[in-house]
């Protein structure tokens, strides 16, 4: 056995010397997202390029020249967190509804850089961006090429809506600006439009499809909850999406719209505010995940009480929907609905994503399950379960560290990120 270990180490030693500079992370406490438990002792995570090439028990001292050692023994180490619902193109502010008419694509792109950077520094090494103008696709590509700093992005590009629906880009516009947006702009009416819109997202470079299955809070339309797609339209979207290897996320506050989305074949329900027990059981039966975004509900409730922060048509919706999400989450967790971490960042300031952990834990989800919902489970939904969400040999080198282990009484520990590595590159080390 000793000889075998020596041979394995020799092979690793030779292979490391032939490649890029190697990084050795010395750790004493690592979160194992597969078991949702901590491993304590002495460990060495060996990183070459953008991959974890080995995880050793014990502290390994490199023999090769140029290797870098990072001491994380006084930290708590995790796989990079994954947020399954962000909007990196924009951020809440009282002038946001005017920016729609004032900002050029270049303005949106430049603003998105700071939002992406802030997200990564908060420990979120991967995000699912579920709706923007299409600049989010360019941002994804720029990050992937290493031209700008940010998390790994999977994006839907422009969300799909029906005419007047939650993601209709002309809502609230003067008549001369409304026009007749169609599948290219993300507006569909009927099965043929639905198929064409999916194919357009593929052409644009999206990674998944997002539909607005019901009304929403922040759009300039009266109803927050009515169903806005037929089952036939949703099925056309999900079946076409499957041809391109896409899953479908469905924004939904109203219960009937959720049920249509589930029956139509979506993979995730975003928000889920008015979800009934029947719908929860449908999600369990159909392996559909809830992405709760509790923090967004809290934020819009608070801001809706400030005069002129939102347009008048938005304020009553925010006051109605916002306070209900956390209690729905509590019921869904107790029922056994599959849950993936997601925040709706952009509705509130980017970089505060960590607060969602606290709201989940506050109503009954154990801390370690909440962490698992932000690591292992999103990787599965993204079909990257063999690359993301775990600190494991062969996985992407996405590693973060917190100063202390979060507890139910100290969820603020999630804010204290002191180390961030994404794709083997260290972006923060305190």
matplotlib code that plots the C-alpha trace (Angstrom):
import matplotlib.pyplot as plt

x = [0.0, 2.9, 4.5, 1.2, 0.9, 4.4, 3.8, 0.6, 2.4, 5.2, 2.8, 1.1, 4.5, 5.6, 2.3, 2.2, 5.7, 4.7, 1.8, 0.9, 1.9, 0.4, -1.4, -1.7, -4.5, -3.8, -7.1, -8.4, -12.2, -13.9, -17.6, -18.5, -21.6, -22.4, -23.0, -23.8, -21.3, -17.9, -14.6, -12.2, -8.5, -5.7, -6.2, -4.4, -6.3, -4.0, -5.0, -3.5, -4.8, -8.6, -9.0, -8.7, -6.3, -6.2, -7.6, -5.2, -5.7, -2.8, -0.7, 1.3, 4.4, 5.1, 8.4, 8.1, 9.5, 7.1, 4.3, 2.2, 1.0, -2.1, -2.8, -6.5, -6.2, -7.8, -10.7, -13.8, -13.5, -16.4, -17.1, -17.9, -21.5, -24.0, -26.9, -29.6, -31.4, -29.6, -29.9, -26.3, -27.3, -28.9, -29.5, -32.3, -32.5, -35.2, -34.3, -34.3, -37.5, -36.0, -32.8, -34.7, -35.0, -31.7, -29.1, -27.4, -26.1, -22.6, -24.0, -25.6, -22.4, -20.2, -22.6, -22.7, -19.0, -19.2, -22.2, -20.4, -17.3, -19.3, -21.0, -17.8, -16.3, -19.3, -18.3, -20.6, -18.4, -21.3, -24.6, -27.7, -28.7, -32.3, -33.3, -31.8, -31.5, -29.0, -26.0, -25.8, -24.7, -21.8, -20.9, -20.9, -18.5, -16.2, -15.9, -15.3, -12.5, -10.9, -11.4, -13.4, -13.8, -17.0, -18.7, -19.2, -22.5, -25.2, -27.8, -31.2, -30.5, -33.8, -36.7, -39.8, -43.2, -46.6, -47.8, -48.3, -46.7, -44.2, -41.1, -42.7, -40.0, -42.5, -44.6, -45.1, -44.0, -45.5, -47.5, -44.9, -42.3, -44.5, -44.5, -45.1, -42.3, -42.2, -40.1, -36.8, -37.5, -38.8, -42.5, -44.5, -48.2, -48.8, -46.9, -45.0, -43.8, -42.7, -40.6, -39.0, -38.2, -36.3, -34.3, -33.5, -32.2, -30.0, -28.8, -28.0, -25.9, -28.1, -27.6, -31.2, -34.7, -36.6, -40.4, -42.6, -45.4, -47.4, -47.6, -44.8, -44.1, -41.7, -43.2, -45.5, -48.6, -51.4, -51.5, -48.8, -50.2, -52.4, -51.3, -49.8, -48.9, -51.1, -50.0, -49.5, -47.2, -45.2, -44.9, -43.7, -41.0, -39.8, -39.8, -37.9, -35.5, -34.8, -33.7, -31.0, -30.0, -31.7, -33.7, -36.5, -37.0, -40.4, -41.0, -44.3, -46.2, -49.7, -50.7, -52.5, -49.5, -47.2, -49.3, -49.3, -45.6, -45.0, -47.4, -45.6, -42.3, -40.2, -37.4, -37.5, -40.2, -38.8, -40.4, -43.5, -45.2, -48.8, -48.0, -50.7, -50.1, -51.4, -48.7, -46.0, -46.9, -46.9, -43.3, -42.3, -43.9, -42.3, -38.8, -39.3, -37.2, -38.2, -35.9, -37.4, -35.8, -37.0, -34.6, -36.1, -39.6, -38.2, -36.5, -39.4, -41.8, -39.4, -38.9, -42.6, -43.2, -40.9, -42.8, -41.8, -39.2, -41.4, -44.1, -47.6, -48.7, -45.9, -46.3, -49.4, -48.0, -44.8, -46.8, -48.9, -46.3, -43.2, -44.3, -45.6, -42.5, -40.8, -43.8, -44.4, -40.8, -41.3, -44.3, -42.5, -39.4, -41.6, -43.5, -40.3, -40.3, -36.8, -35.1, -32.2, -30.6, -31.6, -31.9, -33.1, -30.0, -30.4, -33.9, -31.7, -28.0, -25.6, -23.2, -25.8, -26.8, -25.6, -28.6, -30.8, -29.1, -30.3, -33.9, -34.0, -32.5, -34.7, -37.8, -36.5, -34.0, -30.8, -27.7, -25.9, -28.9, -29.0, -25.4, -26.1, -28.9, -26.2, -23.7, -24.6, -28.2, -27.7, -24.8, -27.3, -29.9, -27.2, -26.1, -22.6, -22.8, -19.4, -17.7, -19.3, -20.6, -18.0, -14.4, -13.4, -10.7, -11.5, -13.9, -13.4, -11.2, -14.0, -13.1, -14.1, -13.4, -15.3, -13.7, -16.2, -18.6, -22.2, -24.8, -28.5, -27.6, -24.8, -25.8, -23.9, -20.8, -21.8, -20.9, -17.3, -15.7, -12.0, -10.9, -12.2, -10.8, -12.6, -11.3, -8.0, -7.5, -7.3, -9.4, -9.4, -7.1, -7.3]
y = [0.0, 2.4, 1.7, 2.4, 5.8, 6.6, 5.8, 7.9, 10.9, 10.5, 10.5, 13.6, 15.2, 14.6, 15.7, 18.9, 19.8, 19.5, 21.9, 25.3, 26.7, 24.6, 25.9, 24.0, 25.0, 23.9, 23.4, 22.2, 22.3, 21.6, 21.5, 18.3, 19.3, 15.7, 14.7, 18.2, 17.7, 19.2, 17.3, 18.3, 17.5, 18.3, 18.5, 19.8, 20.8, 20.7, 23.0, 22.9, 25.3, 25.5, 22.1, 20.4, 17.6, 16.1, 16.4, 14.9, 14.0, 15.7, 18.7, 18.2, 20.4, 20.8, 19.7, 21.4, 24.8, 27.7, 26.1, 28.4, 27.6, 29.2, 28.7, 28.4, 26.4, 29.1, 29.4, 27.3, 26.2, 25.6, 25.0, 28.3, 29.3, 29.2, 31.7, 30.5, 33.8, 37.0, 39.9, 41.2, 43.9, 46.3, 47.2, 48.7, 52.5, 55.2, 56.0, 52.5, 52.9, 55.9, 54.1, 51.8, 54.8, 56.5, 53.8, 52.5, 48.9, 50.2, 51.9, 48.6, 46.7, 49.0, 49.0, 45.2, 45.0, 46.2, 44.0, 41.0, 41.8, 42.4, 39.1, 37.1, 38.9, 37.8, 34.1, 33.3, 31.8, 30.7, 32.4, 31.8, 35.1, 34.8, 37.9, 41.0, 42.7, 40.3, 42.2, 39.4, 37.1, 39.4, 39.7, 35.9, 35.6, 38.3, 36.7, 33.3, 34.8, 36.3, 39.9, 41.0, 39.7, 38.0, 34.7, 32.0, 32.8, 30.7, 33.0, 33.0, 36.2, 38.0, 36.4, 35.2, 36.8, 37.1, 40.5, 42.8, 40.1, 40.5, 40.5, 42.4, 45.1, 47.7, 47.7, 51.2, 52.8, 55.7, 54.4, 55.6, 53.3, 50.2, 48.8, 45.1, 43.1, 39.4, 36.3, 38.1, 40.5, 37.7, 38.2, 35.2, 34.6, 31.0, 27.8, 28.9, 32.1, 30.0, 27.7, 30.6, 32.5, 29.5, 29.1, 32.8, 32.5, 29.7, 31.8, 34.7, 32.4, 31.7, 28.6, 28.2, 29.6, 31.8, 32.4, 34.7, 32.2, 34.8, 38.5, 40.1, 42.7, 45.2, 45.3, 48.2, 46.1, 45.7, 42.0, 40.3, 36.8, 35.9, 33.1, 34.5, 31.4, 28.6, 25.0, 24.5, 27.5, 26.3, 22.8, 24.1, 26.1, 23.2, 20.7, 23.0, 23.9, 20.3, 19.9, 22.4, 21.0, 23.8, 23.6, 26.1, 28.4, 29.9, 33.1, 32.6, 34.2, 32.9, 29.3, 28.5, 29.8, 27.5, 24.5, 25.2, 25.6, 22.3, 20.4, 22.1, 20.7, 23.5, 22.6, 25.5, 27.8, 31.2, 33.0, 30.7, 33.2, 32.0, 28.3, 25.9, 22.5, 20.9, 22.7, 21.8, 18.1, 18.6, 19.9, 16.9, 14.5, 16.1, 16.9, 20.6, 22.9, 26.0, 29.0, 31.1, 34.7, 35.6, 38.5, 40.1, 40.0, 41.6, 44.3, 45.3, 45.4, 47.9, 50.1, 50.2, 52.2, 55.0, 57.5, 57.5, 54.7, 52.5, 53.6, 53.7, 50.6, 48.6, 49.7, 47.7, 44.6, 44.8, 45.3, 42.3, 39.8, 40.7, 39.7, 36.2, 34.6, 33.6, 31.8, 30.0, 28.8, 27.6, 25.5, 24.2, 23.1, 21.3, 19.6, 18.3, 20.5, 20.4, 23.8, 25.6, 28.8, 31.9, 35.5, 37.8, 40.0, 43.2, 43.7, 44.4, 45.4, 42.8, 41.4, 41.0, 37.6, 35.9, 37.3, 34.7, 32.0, 33.8, 34.0, 30.3, 29.3, 31.6, 29.6, 26.1, 25.0, 23.6, 25.6, 22.7, 22.1, 25.8, 25.5, 22.4, 24.2, 26.7, 24.2, 20.6, 21.1, 24.0, 22.1, 19.2, 21.5, 23.1, 19.6, 20.4, 17.9, 16.5, 19.9, 22.3, 22.3, 20.1, 20.2, 17.0, 15.7, 16.6, 19.4, 23.0, 24.9, 27.1, 27.4, 30.0, 30.4, 32.1, 33.4, 31.3, 28.5, 29.9, 28.8, 29.4, 32.1, 33.6, 33.7, 36.9, 34.6, 34.1, 37.8, 37.3, 35.9, 36.0, 33.8, 33.4, 31.2, 30.7, 28.5, 28.2, 31.9, 33.7, 36.8, 37.4, 36.3, 38.1]
z = [0.0, 0.9, -2.5, -4.3, -2.5, -3.4, -7.1, -7.1, -5.6, -8.1, -11.0, -9.6, -9.0, -12.6, -14.1, -12.0, -13.1, -16.8, -16.5, -15.1, -11.7, -9.0, -5.9, -2.7, -0.3, 3.2, 5.1, 8.4, 7.8, 4.4, 3.7, 1.9, -0.1, -1.1, 2.5, 3.7, 6.5, 7.4, 7.2, 9.9, 10.2, 7.9, 4.1, 1.0, -2.1, -5.1, -8.0, -11.5, -14.1, -13.5, -12.0, -8.6, -9.3, -5.9, -2.4, 0.2, 3.8, 5.5, 4.8, 1.6, 1.0, -2.7, -4.2, -7.5, -8.1, -8.4, -6.5, -4.4, -0.9, 0.6, 4.3, 4.9, 8.1, 10.2, 7.7, 6.8, 3.2, 0.8, -2.9, -4.6, -4.0, -6.9, -7.1, -9.5, -9.9, -10.6, -13.1, -13.6, -16.1, -13.6, -10.0, -8.0, -7.7, -7.9, -11.5, -12.8, -14.9, -16.6, -17.4, -19.7, -22.1, -21.3, -21.3, -24.4, -24.5, -23.7, -20.5, -19.4, -20.1, -18.1, -15.2, -15.2, -14.7, -11.1, -10.4, -11.6, -9.6, -6.4, -6.9, -7.2, -4.2, -2.1, -2.8, -5.6, -8.3, -10.5, -11.2, -13.4, -15.0, -15.8, -17.8, -19.3, -22.6, -24.1, -22.8, -20.1, -22.9, -23.9, -20.2, -19.8, -22.8, -21.6, -18.2, -19.8, -21.9, -18.8, -20.0, -17.0, -13.4, -12.4, -11.7, -14.2, -15.9, -17.3, -18.8, -20.5, -22.4, -22.8, -20.9, -22.8, -22.3, -23.9, -25.2, -22.1, -19.9, -17.2, -19.6, -22.5, -23.0, -24.1, -20.9, -19.5, -22.8, -24.7, -27.7, -30.2, -28.5, -28.1, -31.7, -32.0, -30.4, -31.4, -30.9, -31.6, -28.8, -26.5, -27.0, -28.0, -28.9, -29.9, -30.4, -33.5, -31.8, -28.8, -30.9, -32.8, -29.6, -28.2, -31.4, -31.3, -27.8, -29.0, -31.9, -29.5, -27.3, -24.3, -22.0, -20.9, -21.3, -18.9, -19.2, -17.2, -16.6, -14.5, -14.0, -11.9, -9.3, -10.9, -14.4, -15.3, -15.6, -13.1, -12.3, -10.3, -10.5, -13.5, -15.8, -19.0, -21.1, -22.3, -21.5, -25.3, -25.5, -22.5, -23.9, -27.2, -25.3, -23.2, -26.0, -28.3, -25.5, -24.9, -28.5, -27.8, -24.4, -22.5, -19.3, -18.7, -15.6, -15.0, -13.1, -11.3, -8.4, -9.1, -8.4, -11.7, -13.8, -11.7, -12.4, -16.1, -16.0, -14.2, -16.5, -19.4, -18.4, -16.7, -14.4, -11.9, -10.5, -9.5, -6.5, -6.1, -3.9, -3.9, -4.2, -2.9, -1.3, -4.5, -6.5, -4.0, -4.5, -8.2, -7.9, -5.9, -8.3, -11.3, -9.9, -10.3, -8.1, -6.2, -6.4, -3.6, -3.8, -0.3, 0.0, -3.1, -1.5, 1.7, -0.2, -2.5, 0.5, 2.3, -0.8, -1.7, 1.4, 0.2, -2.0, -5.7, -5.3, -7.6, -10.1, -8.6, -10.5, -8.9, -5.3, -4.4, -6.0, -4.0, -0.8, -1.7, -2.9, -0.9, 2.6, 1.4, 0.0, 3.2, 4.6, 1.3, 1.5, 5.0, 3.9, 0.8, 2.7, 5.3, 2.4, 0.8, -2.3, -4.0, -3.4, -5.1, -3.8, -5.7, -4.8, -7.6, -7.1, -9.0, -7.4, -4.3, -4.4, -5.8, -3.3, -0.7, -2.0, 1.2, 3.1, 1.4, 3.5, 6.7, 5.5, 4.6, 7.9, 9.9, 9.0, 9.5, 6.8, 8.6, 7.8, 6.0, 3.8, 2.9, 1.8, -0.1, -1.9, -3.0, -4.2, -5.0, -6.1, -8.5, -10.2, -10.8, -12.3, -14.6, -15.6, -14.2, -11.3, -12.3, -12.5, -10.0, -6.5, -4.7, -3.6, -5.3, -7.7, -11.3, -10.4, -11.4, -8.9, -7.4, -3.7, -1.2, 2.5, 5.4, 8.6, 10.7, 10.3, 9.9, 12.4, 12.8, 15.4, 13.2, 9.6, 9.2, 8.9, 5.3, 4.7, 5.9, 2.8, 3.0, 0.1, -3.4, -6.1, -9.4, -12.2, -10.3, -10.1, -6.7, -6.7, -3.0, -0.2, 3.2]

ax = plt.figure().add_subplot(projection="3d")
ax.plot(x, y, z, "-o")
ax.set_aspect("equal")
plt.show()
